[in-house]
Amino acid sequence: MENNQDILKDLNPEQKKAAEHTNGPLLIVAGAGTGKTTVITRRIAHLMMDKAVKGNEIL
């Protein structure tokens, strides 16, 4: 399995900040093709790998 830095390495600074956000919910608003789905999936991976959050605890 990849480590967290590998998961976040392709994100731009704004995307990385959103993916690393852990203090409550996060609203991501952006135009088409800007990487929203990528940020969300990387955020989930970050929560599971670095913060030991279980998949069934993520809504």
Secondary structure as GFF3:
##gff-version 3
##sequence-region A 1 59
A	DSSP	alpha_helix	4	8	.	.	.	ID=ss1
A	DSSP	alpha_helix	13	20	.	.	.	ID=ss2
A	DSSP	alpha_helix	36	50	.	.	.	ID=ss3
A	DSSP	three_ten_helix	55	57	.	.	.	ID=ss4
###
